[in-house]
Amino acid sequence: MSNTDTAAGATRVVENATCTFCGCVCDDMDLTVDLKDKRITKAKNACVLGRAWFAEHTIEDRPAALIDGRPVTLEAAMDEAARVLADARFPAIYGLSDTTCEAQRVVVSIADLIRGNIDTTTSVCHGPSGMAFQGIGESTATLGEIRNRADLVVYWGGNPAVSHPRHFTRYAVTSKGMHIPNGRKGRTVVLVDVRHTPSANAADLFIQVRPGTDFEVLWALRALVRGRRVSADIEARTGVPFATLADLAERMKSCQYGVLFFGMGLTMTRGRHFNSGALLALATDLNEHTHFVAMPVRGHGNVTGADNVMSWQTGYPFGVNFSRGYPRFNPGEYTTVDVLARGDADAALFLATDPASNFPKRAIEHMHRIPVISLDTKPSLTSELAHVAFSTATYGINTGGTVYRMDDVPISLRPAFESPLPGDEQVLRGIRTRLETLLAERRGPPGAGRRQVPMGLQVGP
């Protein structure tokens, strides 16, 4: 990190900073910061999405906390948030994917403390993959290993050229590696999707499947890899000729190192976790012939961290309920869309997310009927309807901490400039401290009240 005085004013260059916009979590950014105006003027190495992410973050003059739209002190807002959660019989917590692992740990401990329901954005994107991992297992690797070794790269149900531009250039397609010295020339790239996307232009082979038939295509590939017979009507069912499937199966078996990247085009279509499970099982089958790995392409900057924190704290990656005093996992019952749509929750805390802009109508209508607590870096539809709304600093730009890349590699953040707004972790710790006091006052002798306070998860000082 270096500071420079120029005619225009003082600047700072933050080297090897991390972009937390998407799951690539690229950690080779060189950020030029205008110290006077507190903004990032240049983001070297960033993709078009990363440059926009850094450029839009400036210090705004807005209150750190609101109650029913009126500015209040941070302490008063934390008091009210704690009261709302303590009074609730079925509080729901959701989000977590765009904040640090340190903040995630605190909010999981809050869910345990209040015997609430906690869920992450995984439940509406790669939740089916999480279920498949538990049932099938995962043959995986780091993106660095893939960059250095993979000579066959398959993208299934995603459009990384648009959603993750540097996935191509830094990790998997054009980048040169230790065992792939010629970069793109040393790799075969395959794209499987229901339509032709910009990513297809970068592929050697584009396979268009009929919508809703990914499972059948994957199962046919499994059969071909294992030397089993495939029905002659496979093209009529899936839109993919048998010869194309046979060619792909042979390419997979004969490569030196292959990888299956899969996106929401696979997980959020007909078949859901069966699709993810079929792809993971295909990777396992291919390891009888060569070395093959599979990896979901994750969207939010720290959604992988949310999965990891939830898993090591509760044993489950998302959709966890503490109402009995211990964690229970049941997608469809404890996932937030379902909890809100059924009208189960009587209070909600949304951390770094805006469900009011994208949840189903019934879930949003219920959000208007209950007290909502929102922590977010920008005003949103959710913060507008919130009873208590906190404006917080942006992780990676204003606050440090830890995030996980989509390949489960933890990365430390190097913030560019400070914000007058509090960080998520600071706010959550304040709420938790007040909750502990409130619940201790209400607890009374054993058996006297309807709620007994559990010991809580160990989350550090």
One Martini backbone bead per residue (centre of mass of N, CA, C, O) as a GRO file, in nm:
protein
  461
    1MET     BB    1   0.096   0.036   0.024
    2SER     BB    2   0.045   0.369  -0.119
    3ASN     BB    3   0.131   0.718  -0.106
    4THR     BB    4   0.016   1.021  -0.290
    5ASP     BB    5   0.102   1.346  -0.401
    6THR     BB    6  -0.102   1.566  -0.584
    7ALA     BB    7  -0.257   1.817  -0.742
    8ALA     BB    8  -0.543   1.680  -0.675
    9GLY     BB    9  -0.423   1.491  -0.446
   10ALA     BB   10  -0.452   1.234  -0.243
   11THR     BB   11  -0.326   0.897  -0.276
   12ARG     BB   12  -0.398   0.538  -0.301
   13VAL     BB   13  -0.242   0.212  -0.320
   14VAL     BB   14  -0.401  -0.103  -0.335
   15GLU     BB   15  -0.261  -0.403  -0.314
   16ASN     BB   16  -0.411  -0.696  -0.351
   17ALA     BB   17  -0.701  -0.676  -0.376
   18THR     BB   18  -1.055  -0.751  -0.329
   19CYS     BB   19  -1.321  -0.884  -0.511
   20THR     BB   20  -1.683  -0.913  -0.400
   21PHE     BB   21  -1.893  -0.957  -0.629
   22CYS     BB   22  -1.797  -1.252  -0.685
   23GLY     BB   23  -1.691  -1.593  -0.663
   24CYS     BB   24  -1.394  -1.536  -0.762
   25VAL     BB   25  -1.235  -1.345  -0.580
   26CYS     BB   26  -1.030  -1.141  -0.679
   27ASP     BB   27  -0.673  -1.081  -0.550
   28ASP     BB   28  -0.535  -0.858  -0.794
   29MET     BB   29  -0.592  -0.573  -0.706
   30ASP     BB   30  -0.537  -0.224  -0.806
   31LEU     BB   31  -0.611   0.051  -0.599
   32THR     BB   32  -0.721   0.379  -0.657
   33VAL     BB   33  -0.733   0.636  -0.404
   34ASP     BB   34  -0.932   0.901  -0.306
   35LEU     BB   35  -0.891   1.057  -0.003
   36LYS     BB   36  -1.084   1.300  -0.019
   37ASP     BB   37  -1.349   1.150  -0.163
   38LYS     BB   38  -1.370   0.851  -0.110
   39ARG     BB   39  -1.256   0.690  -0.382
   40ILE     BB   40  -1.240   0.484  -0.667
   41THR     BB   41  -1.055   0.545  -0.977
   42LYS     BB   42  -0.897   0.256  -0.989
   43ALA     BB   43  -0.904  -0.097  -1.134
   44LYS     BB   44  -0.676  -0.310  -1.160
   45ASN     BB   45  -0.782  -0.617  -1.326
   46ALA     BB   46  -1.064  -0.560  -1.361
   47CYS     BB   47  -1.360  -0.611  -1.457
   48VAL     BB   48  -1.651  -0.473  -1.552
   49LEU     BB   49  -1.787  -0.546  -1.279
   50GLY     BB   50  -1.563  -0.453  -1.087
   51ARG     BB   51  -1.545  -0.157  -1.170
   52ALA     BB   52  -1.837  -0.091  -1.089
   53TRP     BB   53  -1.816  -0.175  -0.793
   54PHE     BB   54  -1.596   0.034  -0.713
   55ALA     BB   55  -1.719   0.306  -0.834
   56GLU     BB   56  -2.001   0.307  -0.657
   57HIS     BB   57  -1.821   0.345  -0.395
   58THR     BB   58  -1.927   0.583  -0.168
   59ILE     BB   59  -1.962   0.840   0.047
   60GLU     BB   60  -2.261   0.871   0.227
   61ASP     BB   61  -2.518   1.087   0.352
   62ARG     BB   62  -2.632   0.869   0.601
   63PRO     BB   63  -2.789   0.700   0.818
   64ALA     BB   64  -2.722   0.417   1.016
   65ALA     BB   65  -3.028   0.450   1.138
   66LEU     BB   66  -3.369   0.312   1.136
   67ILE     BB   67  -3.711   0.385   1.249
   68ASP     BB   68  -3.961   0.401   1.052
   69GLY     BB   69  -3.768   0.619   0.881
   70ARG     BB   70  -3.618   0.723   1.139
   71PRO     BB   71  -3.366   0.868   1.280
   72VAL     BB   72  -3.115   0.701   1.479
   73THR     BB   73  -2.935   0.556   1.687
   74LEU     BB   74  -2.749   0.280   1.699
   75GLU     BB   75  -2.836   0.190   1.985
   76ALA     BB   76  -3.144   0.206   1.943
   77ALA     BB   77  -3.156   0.000   1.710
   78MET     BB   78  -3.034  -0.240   1.864
   79ASP     BB   79  -3.247  -0.251   2.083
   80GLU     BB   80  -3.492  -0.302   1.891
   81ALA     BB   81  -3.388  -0.555   1.751
   82ALA     BB   82  -3.367  -0.726   2.007
   83ARG     BB   83  -3.663  -0.709   2.090
   84VAL     BB   84  -3.787  -0.840   1.838
   85LEU     BB   85  -3.635  -1.115   1.865
   86ALA     BB   86  -3.723  -1.182   2.160
   87ASP     BB   87  -4.045  -1.176   2.096
   88ALA     BB   88  -4.021  -1.397   1.904
   89ARG     BB   89  -4.125  -1.729   1.800
   90PHE     BB   90  -4.039  -1.705   1.462
   91PRO     BB   91  -3.747  -1.628   1.365
   92ALA     BB   92  -3.591  -1.492   1.065
   93ILE     BB   93  -3.288  -1.563   0.880
   94TYR     BB   94  -3.128  -1.384   0.599
   95GLY     BB   95  -2.848  -1.438   0.363
   96LEU     BB   96  -2.486  -1.365   0.410
   97SER     BB   97  -2.335  -1.349   0.105
   98ASP     BB   98  -2.244  -1.015   0.161
   99THR     BB   99  -2.021  -1.100   0.384
  100THR     BB  100  -1.844  -1.190   0.638
  101CYS     BB  101  -1.750  -1.453   0.831
  102GLU     BB  102  -1.763  -1.301   1.098
  103ALA     BB  103  -2.063  -1.215   1.066
  104GLN     BB  104  -2.179  -1.498   1.023
  105ARG     BB  105  -2.111  -1.613   1.300
  106VAL     BB  106  -2.288  -1.420   1.465
  107VAL     BB  107  -2.569  -1.482   1.330
  108VAL     BB  108  -2.574  -1.780   1.410
  109SER     BB  109  -2.570  -1.725   1.717
  110ILE     BB  110  -2.840  -1.579   1.718
  111ALA     BB  111  -3.017  -1.810   1.618
  112ASP     BB  112  -2.952  -1.989   1.862
  113LEU     BB  113  -3.038  -1.796   2.093
  114ILE     BB  114  -3.353  -1.763   1.961
  115ARG     BB  115  -3.453  -2.010   1.811
  116GLY     BB  116  -3.425  -1.994   1.500
  117ASN     BB  117  -3.417  -1.915   1.154
  118ILE     BB  118  -3.167  -2.013   0.902
  119ASP     BB  119  -3.060  -1.858   0.588
  120THR     BB  120  -2.951  -1.861   0.252
  121THR     BB  121  -2.905  -1.793  -0.088
  122THR     BB  122  -2.865  -2.093  -0.161
  123SER     BB  123  -3.175  -2.176  -0.168
  124VAL     BB  124  -3.195  -1.996  -0.465
  125CYS     BB  125  -2.954  -2.171  -0.612
  126HIS     BB  126  -2.733  -2.411  -0.473
  127GLY     BB  127  -2.905  -2.601  -0.296
  128PRO     BB  128  -2.913  -2.865  -0.465
  129SER     BB  129  -2.606  -2.905  -0.441
  130GLY     BB  130  -2.593  -2.942  -0.135
  131MET     BB  131  -2.765  -3.199  -0.140
  132ALA     BB  132  -2.579  -3.362  -0.334
  133PHE     BB  133  -2.322  -3.365  -0.165
  134GLN     BB  134  -2.448  -3.541   0.063
  135GLY     BB  135  -2.529  -3.790  -0.134
  136ILE     BB  136  -2.253  -3.810  -0.333
  137GLY     BB  137  -2.040  -3.600  -0.347
  138GLU     BB  138  -1.697  -3.450  -0.414
  139SER     BB  139  -1.497  -3.371  -0.690
  140THR     BB  140  -1.222  -3.156  -0.627
  141ALA     BB  141  -1.075  -2.817  -0.651
  142THR     BB  142  -0.880  -2.572  -0.738
  143LEU     BB  143  -0.836  -2.311  -0.951
  144GLY     BB  144  -0.530  -2.345  -0.971
  145GLU     BB  145  -0.531  -2.641  -1.066
  146ILE     BB  146  -0.700  -2.594  -1.317
  147ARG     BB  147  -0.512  -2.391  -1.454
  148ASN     BB  148  -0.256  -2.602  -1.456
  149ARG     BB  149  -0.427  -2.884  -1.580
  150ALA     BB  150  -0.670  -2.829  -1.758
  151ASP     BB  151  -0.785  -2.971  -2.090
  152LEU     BB  152  -1.096  -2.995  -1.987
  153VAL     BB  153  -1.383  -2.774  -2.025
  154VAL     BB  154  -1.704  -2.770  -1.857
  155TYR     BB  155  -2.006  -2.595  -1.915
  156TRP     BB  156  -2.313  -2.605  -1.708
  157GLY     BB  157  -2.557  -2.381  -1.691
  158GLY     BB  158  -2.390  -2.116  -1.808
  159ASN     BB  159  -2.256  -1.749  -1.830
  160PRO     BB  160  -1.945  -1.638  -1.771
  161ALA     BB  161  -1.898  -1.399  -1.973
  162VAL     BB  162  -2.112  -1.231  -1.793
  163SER     BB  163  -2.092  -1.324  -1.476
  164HIS     BB  164  -1.756  -1.433  -1.506
  165PRO     BB  165  -1.514  -1.307  -1.684
  166ARG     BB  166  -1.243  -1.420  -1.520
  167HIS     BB  167  -1.282  -1.724  -1.546
  168PHE     BB  168  -1.150  -1.745  -1.820
  169THR     BB  169  -0.873  -1.566  -1.784
  170ARG     BB  170  -0.768  -1.683  -1.489
  171TYR     BB  171  -0.860  -2.013  -1.471
  172ALA     BB  172  -0.982  -2.195  -1.754
  173VAL     BB  173  -0.905  -2.094  -2.062
  174THR     BB  174  -0.662  -1.862  -2.129
  175SER     BB  175  -0.484  -1.953  -1.919
  176LYS     BB  176  -0.169  -2.019  -1.804
  177GLY     BB  177   0.001  -2.322  -1.716
  178MET     BB  178   0.214  -2.553  -1.606
  179HIS     BB  179   0.055  -2.784  -1.806
  180ILE     BB  180  -0.060  -2.513  -1.982
  181PRO     BB  181   0.136  -2.314  -2.169
  182ASN     BB  182  -0.086  -2.238  -2.416
  183GLY     BB  183  -0.358  -2.233  -2.301
  184ARG     BB  184  -0.609  -2.233  -2.514
  185LYS     BB  185  -0.457  -2.442  -2.705
  186GLY     BB  186  -0.463  -2.667  -2.452
  187ARG     BB  187  -0.784  -2.654  -2.481
  188THR     BB  188  -1.108  -2.787  -2.418
  189VAL     BB  189  -1.431  -2.638  -2.484
  190VAL     BB  190  -1.750  -2.677  -2.317
  191LEU     BB  191  -2.102  -2.609  -2.386
  192VAL     BB  192  -2.401  -2.639  -2.180
  193ASP     BB  193  -2.730  -2.552  -2.306
  194VAL     BB  194  -3.050  -2.406  -2.399
  195ARG     BB  195  -2.868  -2.170  -2.521
  196HIS     BB  196  -2.724  -1.920  -2.694
  197THR     BB  197  -2.433  -1.766  -2.577
  198PRO     BB  198  -2.153  -1.582  -2.534
  199SER     BB  199  -1.993  -1.837  -2.430
  200ALA     BB  200  -2.011  -2.009  -2.694
  201ASN     BB  201  -1.780  -1.851  -2.850
  202ALA     BB  202  -1.548  -2.002  -2.659
  203ALA     BB  203  -1.623  -2.275  -2.783
  204ASP     BB  204  -1.570  -2.585  -2.939
  205LEU     BB  205  -1.842  -2.697  -2.793
  206PHE     BB  206  -2.193  -2.689  -2.854
  207ILE     BB  207  -2.469  -2.791  -2.637
  208GLN     BB  208  -2.815  -2.828  -2.699
  209VAL     BB  209  -3.071  -2.850  -2.474
  210ARG     BB  210  -3.360  -2.940  -2.365
  211PRO     BB  211  -3.567  -2.822  -2.160
  212GLY     BB  212  -3.555  -3.043  -1.878
  213THR     BB  213  -3.298  -3.265  -1.984
  214ASP     BB  214  -3.032  -3.290  -1.818
  215PHE     BB  215  -3.055  -3.563  -1.679
  216GLU     BB  216  -3.064  -3.741  -1.933
  217VAL     BB  217  -2.788  -3.654  -2.042
  218LEU     BB  218  -2.618  -3.738  -1.795
  219TRP     BB  219  -2.709  -4.037  -1.794
  220ALA     BB  220  -2.602  -4.102  -2.073
  221LEU     BB  221  -2.306  -4.037  -2.010
  222ARG     BB  222  -2.275  -4.248  -1.791
  223ALA     BB  223  -2.330  -4.489  -1.972
  224LEU     BB  224  -2.097  -4.442  -2.174
  225VAL     BB  225  -1.864  -4.446  -1.966
  226ARG     BB  226  -1.968  -4.751  -1.863
  227GLY     BB  227  -2.068  -4.918  -2.127
  228ARG     BB  228  -2.361  -4.856  -2.193
  229ARG     BB  229  -2.672  -4.847  -2.311
  230VAL     BB  230  -2.841  -4.626  -2.539
  231SER     BB  231  -3.109  -4.496  -2.637
  232ALA     BB  232  -3.230  -4.406  -2.955
  233ASP     BB  233  -3.427  -4.161  -2.826
  234ILE     BB  234  -3.245  -3.929  -2.713
  235GLU     BB  235  -3.292  -3.700  -2.921
  236ALA     BB  236  -3.602  -3.678  -2.887
  237ARG     BB  237  -3.577  -3.595  -2.577
  238THR     BB  238  -3.309  -3.371  -2.586
  239GLY     BB  239  -3.169  -3.275  -2.879
  240VAL     BB  240  -2.925  -3.485  -2.870
  241PRO     BB  241  -2.712  -3.649  -3.032
  242PHE     BB  242  -2.553  -3.942  -3.000
  243ALA     BB  243  -2.278  -3.860  -3.127
  244THR     BB  244  -2.226  -3.623  -2.933
  245LEU     BB  245  -2.222  -3.788  -2.671
  246ALA     BB  246  -1.999  -3.986  -2.753
  247ASP     BB  247  -1.781  -3.772  -2.798
  248LEU     BB  248  -1.782  -3.651  -2.512
  249ALA     BB  249  -1.718  -3.909  -2.356
  250GLU     BB  250  -1.443  -3.951  -2.493
  251ARG     BB  251  -1.312  -3.686  -2.409
  252MET     BB  252  -1.335  -3.736  -2.104
  253LYS     BB  253  -1.170  -4.011  -2.091
  254SER     BB  254  -0.898  -3.884  -2.257
  255CYS     BB  255  -0.817  -3.687  -2.069
  256GLN     BB  256  -0.608  -3.558  -1.819
  257TYR     BB  257  -0.798  -3.300  -1.721
  258GLY     BB  258  -1.115  -3.248  -1.576
  259VAL     BB  259  -1.406  -3.013  -1.583
  260LEU     BB  260  -1.716  -2.934  -1.402
  261PHE     BB  261  -1.911  -2.661  -1.459
  262PHE     BB  262  -2.191  -2.533  -1.262
  263GLY     BB  263  -2.515  -2.387  -1.274
  264MET     BB  264  -2.843  -2.264  -1.253
  265GLY     BB  265  -2.928  -2.413  -1.520
  266LEU     BB  266  -2.926  -2.685  -1.341
  267THR     BB  267  -3.049  -2.629  -1.042
  268MET     BB  268  -3.315  -2.435  -1.161
  269THR     BB  269  -3.447  -2.693  -1.280
  270ARG     BB  270  -3.555  -2.968  -1.384
  271GLY     BB  271  -3.448  -3.176  -1.094
  272ARG     BB  272  -3.227  -3.031  -0.949
  273HIS     BB  273  -3.060  -3.236  -0.736
  274PHE     BB  274  -3.048  -3.453  -0.956
  275ASN     BB  275  -2.866  -3.302  -1.146
  276SER     BB  276  -2.626  -3.259  -0.959
  277GLY     BB  277  -2.590  -3.560  -0.894
  278ALA     BB  278  -2.531  -3.655  -1.184
  279LEU     BB  279  -2.274  -3.485  -1.223
  280LEU     BB  280  -2.115  -3.596  -0.979
  281ALA     BB  281  -2.130  -3.892  -1.076
  282LEU     BB  282  -1.979  -3.847  -1.342
  283ALA     BB  283  -1.710  -3.767  -1.213
  284THR     BB  284  -1.670  -4.037  -1.070
  285ASP     BB  285  -1.669  -4.217  -1.323
  286LEU     BB  286  -1.422  -4.070  -1.465
  287ASN     BB  287  -1.208  -4.166  -1.240
  288GLU     BB  288  -1.168  -4.451  -1.389
  289HIS     BB  289  -0.992  -4.295  -1.638
  290THR     BB  290  -0.935  -4.016  -1.489
  291HIS     BB  291  -0.919  -3.670  -1.408
  292PHE     BB  292  -1.206  -3.544  -1.221
  293VAL     BB  293  -1.404  -3.247  -1.172
  294ALA     BB  294  -1.636  -3.049  -0.961
  295MET     BB  295  -1.807  -2.714  -0.989
  296PRO     BB  296  -1.959  -2.452  -0.868
  297VAL     BB  297  -2.086  -2.140  -0.984
  298ARG     BB  298  -2.069  -1.864  -0.797
  299GLY     BB  299  -2.202  -1.551  -0.719
  300HIS     BB  300  -2.155  -1.443  -0.457
  301GLY     BB  301  -1.880  -1.338  -0.284
  302ASN     BB  302  -1.978  -1.519   0.010
  303VAL     BB  303  -2.146  -1.788  -0.025
  304THR     BB  304  -1.932  -1.998   0.047
  305GLY     BB  305  -1.891  -1.894   0.334
  306ALA     BB  306  -2.177  -1.947   0.431
  307ASP     BB  307  -2.165  -2.252   0.398
  308ASN     BB  308  -1.924  -2.299   0.587
  309VAL     BB  309  -2.029  -2.169   0.846
  310MET     BB  310  -2.290  -2.329   0.870
  311SER     BB  311  -2.155  -2.612   0.872
  312TRP     BB  312  -1.958  -2.572   1.125
  313GLN     BB  313  -2.199  -2.472   1.323
  314THR     BB  314  -2.451  -2.696   1.231
  315GLY     BB  315  -2.406  -2.916   0.968
  316TYR     BB  316  -2.537  -2.703   0.763
  317PRO     BB  317  -2.574  -2.483   0.476
  318PHE     BB  318  -2.897  -2.451   0.507
  319GLY     BB  319  -3.195  -2.443   0.638
  320VAL     BB  320  -3.209  -2.371   0.969
  321ASN     BB  321  -3.337  -2.500   1.288
  322PHE     BB  322  -3.369  -2.400   1.660
  323SER     BB  323  -3.645  -2.454   1.822
  324ARG     BB  324  -3.525  -2.721   1.992
  325GLY     BB  325  -3.200  -2.641   2.048
  326TYR     BB  326  -3.132  -2.764   1.763
  327PRO     BB  327  -3.026  -2.851   1.456
  328ARG     BB  328  -3.230  -2.834   1.155
  329PHE     BB  329  -3.283  -2.996   0.826
  330ASN     BB  330  -3.530  -2.864   0.566
  331PRO     BB  331  -3.604  -2.835   0.266
  332GLY     BB  332  -3.919  -2.647   0.240
  333GLU     BB  333  -3.936  -2.563   0.554
  334TYR     BB  334  -3.651  -2.377   0.630
  335THR     BB  335  -3.686  -2.203   0.397
  336THR     BB  336  -3.762  -1.875   0.350
  337VAL     BB  337  -3.977  -1.876   0.134
  338ASP     BB  338  -4.156  -2.080   0.292
  339VAL     BB  339  -4.182  -1.936   0.566
  340LEU     BB  340  -4.321  -1.681   0.442
  341ALA     BB  341  -4.550  -1.802   0.261
  342ARG     BB  342  -4.686  -1.946   0.521
  343GLY     BB  343  -4.653  -1.746   0.783
  344ASP     BB  344  -4.449  -1.823   1.023
  345ALA     BB  345  -4.312  -1.567   1.056
  346ASP     BB  346  -4.276  -1.286   1.315
  347ALA     BB  347  -3.975  -1.229   1.214
  348ALA     BB  348  -3.694  -1.043   1.051
  349LEU     BB  349  -3.353  -1.095   0.927
  350PHE     BB  350  -3.159  -0.905   0.689
  351LEU     BB  351  -2.842  -0.995   0.538
  352ALA     BB  352  -2.726  -0.876   0.259
  353THR     BB  353  -3.030  -0.830   0.132
  354ASP     BB  354  -3.327  -0.831  -0.123
  355PRO     BB  355  -3.622  -0.991  -0.112
  356ALA     BB  356  -3.836  -0.767  -0.205
  357SER     BB  357  -3.722  -0.796  -0.521
  358ASN     BB  358  -3.741  -1.155  -0.554
  359PHE     BB  359  -3.968  -1.267  -0.417
  360PRO     BB  360  -4.247  -1.393  -0.374
  361LYS     BB  361  -4.545  -1.250  -0.317
  362ARG     BB  362  -4.626  -1.394  -0.049
  363ALA     BB  363  -4.362  -1.328   0.100
  364ILE     BB  364  -4.377  -1.017   0.079
  365GLU     BB  365  -4.648  -0.979   0.218
  366HIS     BB  366  -4.547  -1.088   0.491
  367MET     BB  367  -4.325  -0.874   0.541
  368HIS     BB  368  -4.547  -0.643   0.590
  369ARG     BB  369  -4.660  -0.798   0.869
  370ILE     BB  370  -4.368  -0.776   0.986
  371PRO     BB  371  -4.087  -0.734   1.157
  372VAL     BB  372  -3.802  -0.573   1.010
  373ILE     BB  373  -3.452  -0.641   0.961
  374SER     BB  374  -3.187  -0.437   0.816
  375LEU     BB  375  -2.871  -0.512   0.639
  376ASP     BB  376  -2.713  -0.257   0.436
  377THR     BB  377  -2.539  -0.056   0.193
  378LYS     BB  378  -2.820  -0.004   0.055
  379PRO     BB  379  -3.093   0.101  -0.057
  380SER     BB  380  -3.411  -0.078  -0.041
  381LEU     BB  381  -3.699  -0.248  -0.038
  382THR     BB  382  -3.636  -0.372   0.239
  383SER     BB  383  -3.552  -0.110   0.394
  384GLU     BB  384  -3.827   0.037   0.347
  385LEU     BB  385  -4.000  -0.191   0.520
  386ALA     BB  386  -3.840  -0.160   0.765
  387HIS     BB  387  -3.828  -0.111   1.100
  388VAL     BB  388  -3.513  -0.184   1.094
  389ALA     BB  389  -3.235   0.013   0.956
  390PHE     BB  390  -2.912  -0.061   0.835
  391SER     BB  391  -2.618   0.111   0.752
  392THR     BB  392  -2.337  -0.030   0.590
  393ALA     BB  393  -2.041  -0.138   0.525
  394THR     BB  394  -1.818  -0.252   0.282
  395TYR     BB  395  -1.689  -0.536   0.198
  396GLY     BB  396  -1.345  -0.484   0.096
  397ILE     BB  397  -1.361  -0.157   0.109
  398ASN     BB  398  -1.413  -0.085   0.438
  399THR     BB  399  -1.368  -0.388   0.528
  400GLY     BB  400  -1.254  -0.655   0.673
  401GLY     BB  401  -1.163  -1.008   0.642
  402THR     BB  402  -1.341  -1.306   0.534
  403VAL     BB  403  -1.337  -1.512   0.238
  404TYR     BB  404  -1.483  -1.733  -0.012
  405ARG     BB  405  -1.417  -1.902  -0.266
  406MET     BB  406  -1.569  -2.125  -0.483
  407ASP     BB  407  -1.316  -2.336  -0.385
  408ASP     BB  408  -1.272  -2.291  -0.061
  409VAL     BB  409  -1.088  -2.036  -0.046
  410PRO     BB  410  -0.940  -1.833   0.174
  411ILE     BB  411  -0.970  -1.465   0.202
  412SER     BB  412  -0.819  -1.167   0.263
  413LEU     BB  413  -0.896  -0.843   0.329
  414ARG     BB  414  -0.830  -0.505   0.165
  415PRO     BB  415  -0.907  -0.215   0.240
  416ALA     BB  416  -0.933   0.118   0.106
  417PHE     BB  417  -1.159   0.264   0.298
  418GLU     BB  418  -1.326   0.435   0.522
  419SER     BB  419  -1.629   0.434   0.717
  420PRO     BB  420  -1.885   0.581   0.909
  421LEU     BB  421  -1.999   0.314   0.896
  422PRO     BB  422  -2.087   0.026   1.008
  423GLY     BB  423  -2.038  -0.295   1.044
  424ASP     BB  424  -2.189  -0.592   1.054
  425GLU     BB  425  -2.043  -0.706   1.302
  426GLN     BB  426  -2.095  -0.472   1.495
  427VAL     BB  427  -2.405  -0.486   1.491
  428LEU     BB  428  -2.440  -0.787   1.571
  429ARG     BB  429  -2.295  -0.770   1.842
  430GLY     BB  430  -2.487  -0.567   1.965
  431ILE     BB  431  -2.741  -0.743   1.946
  432ARG     BB  432  -2.638  -0.988   2.105
  433THR     BB  433  -2.582  -0.851   2.374
  434ARG     BB  434  -2.880  -0.761   2.417
  435LEU     BB  435  -3.004  -1.043   2.406
  436GLU     BB  436  -2.864  -1.167   2.647
  437THR     BB  437  -2.989  -0.972   2.850
  438LEU     BB  438  -3.290  -1.010   2.792
  439LEU     BB  439  -3.303  -1.325   2.830
  440ALA     BB  440  -3.195  -1.331   3.117
  441GLU     BB  441  -3.430  -1.164   3.241
  442ARG     BB  442  -3.661  -1.379   3.133
  443ARG     BB  443  -3.592  -1.664   3.234
  444GLY     BB  444  -3.548  -1.762   3.507
  445PRO     BB  445  -3.642  -2.036   3.625
  446PRO     BB  446  -3.665  -2.347   3.558
  447GLY     BB  447  -3.970  -2.376   3.372
  448ALA     BB  448  -4.111  -2.081   3.377
  449GLY     BB  449  -4.073  -2.055   3.069
  450ARG     BB  450  -4.098  -2.095   2.723
  451ARG     BB  451  -3.791  -1.986   2.719
  452GLN     BB  452  -3.472  -2.119   2.673
  453VAL     BB  453  -3.139  -2.053   2.686
  454PRO     BB  454  -2.894  -2.136   2.507
  455MET     BB  455  -2.553  -2.150   2.498
  456GLY     BB  456  -2.430  -2.136   2.229
  457LEU     BB  457  -2.202  -2.051   2.003
  458GLN     BB  458  -1.870  -2.050   1.929
  459VAL     BB  459  -1.728  -1.711   1.823
  460GLY     BB  460  -1.562  -1.572   2.012
  461PRO     BB  461  -1.496  -1.242   2.128
   0.00000   0.00000   0.00000
